[in-house]
């Protein structure tokens, strides 16, 4: 079931992104975490692409939190 959840979260992130919703990177980031944890390379790559398309950033900032320079 984790892969189905990852796929659903990725699709939801795509939906939000197309609507212009700024939270669209959050579901894709969670999908990426799940797919990576399962070793599902194909699912993880799709989630990674959608995450970046939605404005997700790589780095140490956890999903849903602002980096220090934006939190000030």
N, C-alpha and C positions, 0 to 999 in steps of 0.2 A: 503493500500500500504506500510506502514512502515515495516511490517513483510516480505514482498517480498523483500524490499530493504535490510533488515538485512540478509535474506537468501542468496541473491546475493553477498553481501559483504563478507559473511563468505566463500562462494564457491570461490570467487576471491582470498581471503587470502590463502585458501588451494592450489589453483593453483600456486600462487606466491611462497609459501613455498616449494612446490615440485620442482619448478625450481631453488630453492636456493636463491631466491631474499630476501634480508634482510629487505625489506619494507613490508614483508608479514603480520606482526603483525598489521599494520595500518588499513587495511580494517576490520579485525576481531575485533579490538578495537571499531571501529565505529559501527559495527554490534551489539556488546555487549551493547553499550550505547543505541542504538535504541530499541533492544529487552527488555532490562531492563526497559526503559521508557514506553513501552507498556504493561509491566507485562507478557510478553511471556516467561515463565520460560524455556520451552523446547528449544526454539530458543536461549535464553540467555546462557543456559548451553552449547550448541554446539559451540556457538561463543567463550565462555570462554575457552573451551578445545582447540579450534584451535588457539586462541590468545596465550595461554601458550605454545602450541606446536611450534608456530612461534617465541617464545622468548619474548613474551610480559611480562611485569613486573607489579605486583600490587604496589600500592603506590600512591603518590600524583603527580607524574610527568604526565602531560597531554600527550595523544598520539601525536607522531610526534616531541616531544621535548626530549632533553637529560637531565638526572638528573644532578644535580650540580657537582658531582664527575666526570662525563664523559664530561662535557662541558669545563672543564679547559684544 
